[in-house]
Protein backbone atom coordinates (compact mmCIF):
# COMPACT_ATOMS: atom_id res chain seq x y z
CA UNK A 1 0.00 0.00 0.00
CA UNK A 2 1.36 3.37 -1.00
CA UNK A 3 0.17 6.41 0.86
CA UNK A 4 0.54 9.81 -0.71
CA UNK A 5 -0.53 13.04 0.87
CA UNK A 6 -3.30 14.70 -1.14
CA UNK A 7 -1.37 17.98 -0.89
CA UNK A 8 1.42 16.40 -2.93
CA UNK A 9 -1.06 15.80 -5.75
CA UNK A 10 -2.30 19.37 -5.51
CA UNK A 11 1.22 20.78 -5.75
CA UNK A 12 1.94 18.47 -8.69
CA UNK A 13 -1.18 19.74 -10.40
CA UNK A 14 -0.20 23.36 -9.82
CA UNK A 15 3.37 22.88 -11.04
CA UNK A 16 2.50 20.98 -14.18
CA UNK A 17 -0.79 22.77 -14.79
CA UNK A 18 -2.28 19.35 -15.59
CA UNK A 19 -5.08 17.60 -13.80
CA UNK A 20 -4.23 14.39 -11.98
CA UNK A 21 -7.78 13.13 -12.47
CA UNK A 22 -7.48 10.40 -15.14
CA UNK A 23 -11.17 9.54 -14.79
CA UNK A 24 -12.16 13.01 -15.90
CA UNK A 25 -10.05 12.90 -19.04
CA UNK A 26 -11.30 9.40 -19.90
CA UNK A 27 -14.91 10.56 -19.65
CA UNK A 28 -14.11 13.57 -21.84
CA UNK A 29 -12.51 11.23 -24.38
CA UNK A 30 -15.64 9.10 -24.60
CA UNK A 31 -17.81 12.20 -24.87
CA UNK A 32 -15.86 13.09 -28.00
CA UNK A 33 -16.41 9.74 -29.72
CA UNK A 34 -19.99 8.96 -28.63
CA UNK A 35 -23.00 10.93 -29.83
CA UNK A 36 -25.98 12.10 -27.74
CA UNK A 37 -27.83 8.82 -28.31
CA UNK A 38 -24.88 6.80 -26.99
CA UNK A 39 -23.74 5.55 -30.39
CA UNK A 40 -20.02 5.51 -31.17
CA UNK A 41 -18.90 7.86 -33.93
CA UNK A 42 -16.80 5.79 -36.34
CA UNK A 43 -14.46 8.63 -37.35
CA UNK A 44 -13.57 9.41 -33.75
CA UNK A 45 -13.08 5.75 -32.88
CA UNK A 46 -10.55 5.23 -35.64
CA UNK A 47 -8.42 7.98 -34.06
CA UNK A 48 -8.34 6.03 -30.78
CA UNK A 49 -7.06 2.78 -32.28
CA UNK A 50 -3.35 2.11 -31.96
CA UNK A 51 -1.88 2.98 -35.39
CA UNK A 52 0.36 -0.09 -35.20
CA UNK A 53 -2.77 -2.19 -35.79
CA UNK A 54 -3.17 -0.73 -39.25
CA UNK A 55 -6.45 -2.09 -40.61
CA UNK A 56 -6.20 -5.33 -38.62
CA UNK A 57 -9.27 -4.74 -36.45
CA UNK A 58 -13.03 -4.77 -36.70
CA UNK A 59 -14.69 -1.38 -36.29
CA UNK A 60 -17.72 -3.18 -34.82
CA UNK A 61 -15.49 -4.65 -32.10
CA UNK A 62 -14.07 -1.20 -31.40
CA UNK A 63 -17.62 0.17 -31.12
CA UNK A 64 -18.60 -2.54 -28.64
CA UNK A 65 -15.42 -2.03 -26.62
CA UNK A 66 -16.07 1.71 -26.51
CA UNK A 67 -19.65 1.22 -25.33
CA UNK A 68 -18.43 -1.12 -22.60
CA UNK A 69 -15.75 1.34 -21.53
CA UNK A 70 -18.32 4.13 -21.47
CA UNK A 71 -20.51 2.15 -19.06
CA UNK A 72 -17.45 1.46 -16.89
CA UNK A 73 -16.76 5.19 -16.61
CA UNK A 74 -20.32 6.21 -15.75
CA UNK A 75 -20.23 9.19 -13.39
CA UNK A 76 -22.55 7.34 -11.01
CA UNK A 77 -20.59 4.41 -9.54
CA UNK A 78 -23.85 2.54 -8.89
CA UNK A 79 -24.54 2.54 -12.64
CA UNK A 80 -21.20 0.95 -13.52
CA UNK A 81 -21.21 -2.78 -14.30
CA UNK A 82 -19.72 -5.30 -11.89
CA UNK A 83 -16.30 -6.63 -12.86
CA UNK A 84 -17.79 -10.06 -13.53
CA UNK A 85 -20.13 -8.55 -16.14
CA UNK A 86 -17.20 -6.68 -17.71
CA UNK A 87 -15.17 -9.89 -17.96
CA UNK A 88 -18.11 -11.75 -19.49
CA UNK A 89 -18.63 -8.95 -22.03
CA UNK A 90 -14.95 -8.93 -22.95
CA UNK A 91 -14.92 -12.70 -23.34
CA UNK A 92 -18.00 -12.60 -25.57
CA UNK A 93 -16.39 -9.89 -27.65
CA UNK A 94 -13.19 -11.91 -27.90
CA UNK A 95 -15.01 -15.08 -28.89
CA UNK A 96 -17.05 -13.22 -31.51
CA UNK A 97 -13.88 -12.08 -33.29
CA UNK A 98 -11.90 -15.22 -32.63
CA UNK A 99 -11.43 -17.84 -35.35
CA UNK A 100 -13.23 -20.60 -33.49
CA UNK A 101 -10.52 -21.52 -31.00
CA UNK A 102 -12.44 -19.97 -28.12
CA UNK A 103 -14.12 -23.09 -26.75
CA UNK A 104 -12.53 -22.53 -23.36
CA UNK A 105 -13.63 -18.89 -23.35
CA UNK A 106 -17.21 -19.83 -24.24
CA UNK A 107 -17.35 -22.43 -21.47
CA UNK A 108 -15.92 -20.00 -18.94
CA UNK A 109 -18.33 -17.28 -20.08
CA UNK A 110 -21.28 -19.63 -19.63
CA UNK A 111 -20.05 -20.66 -16.18
CA UNK A 112 -19.61 -17.05 -15.08
CA UNK A 113 -23.06 -16.02 -16.32
CA UNK A 114 -24.75 -18.71 -14.25
CA UNK A 115 -22.55 -18.35 -11.18
C-alpha positions in Angstrom: 0.0 0.0 0.0 1.4 3.4 -1.0 0.2 6.4 0.9 0.5 9.8 -0.7 -0.5 13.0 0.9 -3.3 14.7 -1.1 -1.4 18.0 -0.9 1.4 16.4 -2.9 -1.1 15.8 -5.8 -2.3 19.4 -5.5 1.2 20.8 -5.8 1.9 18.5 -8.7 -1.2 19.7 -10.4 -0.2 23.4 -9.8 3.4 22.9 -11.0 2.5 21.0 -14.2 -0.8 22.8 -14.8 -2.3 19.4 -15.6 -5.1 17.6 -13.8 -4.2 14.4 -12.0 -7.8 13.1 -12.5 -7.5 10.4 -15.1 -11.2 9.5 -14.8 -12.2 13.0 -15.9 -10.1 12.9 -19.0 -11.3 9.4 -19.9 -14.9 10.6 -19.6 -14.1 13.6 -21.8 -12.5 11.2 -24.4 -15.6 9.1 -24.6 -17.8 12.2 -24.9 -15.9 13.1 -28.0 -16.4 9.7 -29.7 -20.0 9.0 -28.6 -23.0 10.9 -29.8 -26.0 12.1 -27.7 -27.8 8.8 -28.3 -24.9 6.8 -27.0 -23.7 5.6 -30.4 -20.0 5.5 -31.2 -18.9 7.9 -33.9 -16.8 5.8 -36.3 -14.5 8.6 -37.3 -13.6 9.4 -33.8 -13.1 5.8 -32.9 -10.5 5.2 -35.6 -8.4 8.0 -34.1 -8.3 6.0 -30.8 -7.1 2.8 -32.3 -3.3 2.1 -32.0 -1.9 3.0 -35.4 0.4 -0.1 -35.2 -2.8 -2.2 -35.8 -3.2 -0.7 -39.3 -6.5 -2.1 -40.6 -6.2 -5.3 -38.6 -9.3 -4.7 -36.4 -13.0 -4.8 -36.7 -14.7 -1.4 -36.3 -17.7 -3.2 -34.8 -15.5 -4.6 -32.1 -14.1 -1.2 -31.4 -17.6 0.2 -31.1 -18.6 -2.5 -28.6 -15.4 -2.0 -26.6 -16.1 1.7 -26.5 -19.6 1.2 -25.3 -18.4 -1.1 -22.6 -15.7 1.3 -21.5 -18.3 4.1 -21.5 -20.5 2.2 -19.1 -17.5 1.5 -16.9 -16.8 5.2 -16.6 -20.3 6.2 -15.7 -20.2 9.2 -13.4 -22.5 7.3 -11.0 -20.6 4.4 -9.5 -23.8 2.5 -8.9 -24.5 2.5 -12.6 -21.2 0.9 -13.5 -21.2 -2.8 -14.3 -19.7 -5.3 -11.9 -16.3 -6.6 -12.9 -17.8 -10.1 -13.5 -20.1 -8.5 -16.1 -17.2 -6.7 -17.7 -15.2 -9.9 -18.0 -18.1 -11.8 -19.5 -18.6 -9.0 -22.0 -15.0 -8.9 -23.0 -14.9 -12.7 -23.3 -18.0 -12.6 -25.6 -16.4 -9.9 -27.6 -13.2 -11.9 -27.9 -15.0 -15.1 -28.9 -17.0 -13.2 -31.5 -13.9 -12.1 -33.3 -11.9 -15.2 -32.6 -11.4 -17.8 -35.3 -13.2 -20.6 -33.5 -10.5 -21.5 -31.0 -12.4 -20.0 -28.1 -14.1 -23.1 -26.7 -12.5 -22.5 -23.4 -13.6 -18.9 -23.4 -17.2 -19.8 -24.2 -17.3 -22.4 -21.5 -15.9 -20.0 -18.9 -18.3 -17.3 -20.1 -21.3 -19.6 -19.6 -20.0 -20.7 -16.2 -19.6 -17.0 -15.1 -23.1 -16.0 -16.3 -24.7 -18.7 -14.3 -22.6 -18.3 -11.2 
